[in-house]
Amino acid sequence: MDDLGILQRKVNSRPVRIITEGALCGALLEDGNFSETVILSDDAKQFRLGCNALCWVHAERNFKKLPSPGDDIRQVVDAKQSEIWDLYRQLGEYRLKPDAKLRESLLERFDQIFNDKTGYHSLNLLLERQRANKPELLRVLDHPHTPLHNNLGENDARVYVIRRKISSGSRSDKGRDGRDAGLGILKTCQKQQLSFWHLLRNRFKVPDAPDVPYLPALVSQLEKSTVPTWRRQPRRFKQNLCRFKRQNRCRRFPKESRPNLSFAPLTIRFLSCYIRSPSHQCPA
């Protein structure tokens, strides 16, 4: 972009970002890094890159939103949902043990379910819409390693989504980077059964803090022979949090002594720096 003179022009940062993302994506495709990569999403446009797959849970959720003018219509919708969940379970069996005959059977079953014409016009339109997404919904037939839903990713982002509904989004790019870094480290600690508090104490060089290893190195380990001493006991954090809520449910704190359960600005600064460089020292 320097040779083309794009960066020297006084333009909005959005076109530059789009060009940069396109160049990076093109380089990855040219090197063959996306040959076996499948992007699982909820049919959002920003995730339509490369080999795309759709979440069955999000697809079935549209059937629940259909209005039911009467009991007869509701029975038709419920019957169609049952057929979809039966197909979903068969796809899960195929994912564990791929079979050529089962693959052909699943393709025929998909056509039978979504080519059906019912007496409910809204249901017919929804079936037609899902039929157009057949390649993405049945991506698991060509790539058995593809999950059928993205609930794990949805659960990881649930904390941020709830906070966004309450207090809107971040006010700056630095705040967004700090939020993403803190949430990523917190969720990684939960998946590895680590204490997030122990990790913060260790990174801040607090005296007598337990030893917590470098998280990327820990994630890359596929086999763990022994249970390290820095692992916390399962459910310990959740039990302490529930006990705190019970003890302070009816208690009102003065404004100057209310417990702060959110990230401190210094912690956000540290996490944002640490995610970029593991050798970065604690900010003063």
C-alpha angles and dihedrals in degrees: 000000000000090000091051092048094237096130092050093058121092099240136137115281092236096075090047091051092049092050091048093050091048092051092049092048091048091050091051092049092048092052092050095242091133097051095106098020118115120190110212114202146148094257094275112157095232090063097053094110129131114326105004130195129187130225114248092207091059091045093052092045090071090064090057090056094057112113115242111217091183146356093265092056091046091054091052091051092046091051091051091049090052090053091050093051090049089054089047092055091048090052088053090054090049090050090058096042114018114208131177095221092047089050092057090045092053092050091053092045091052091053092048093052100043099035091057118116117216133183092254113088096199090052091050091053091050092049089051091051093051091045089060088057093055097120092051096043092049096043089117089071091066096031109034091183090068115106118233094227140022098222091127091060091043091053092050091056095042093094093056093043092054091048091048091054090053103040104012122237134311119298097217142022091251091054091050092049091049092048093049092046094048094046092046093052092044093052092044090054091050093050091049093045092243130145110248089202091055090051092052092048091050095048092047090052093239111178115261091011114156118253113258118182128229105285099222090052090049094050092050092058108098097184128039116191099190137023108251121232093239093065113109122225114268116265091007094122094045092049092051091048092051090048091051091051092050093049095048101034095108097025122105117210123211112246093251094050103041113132113252109221096171131084117283116231090245090054091051091051091050095047092047090053095041095054089057098044124015091200093056113124123235110275115251 
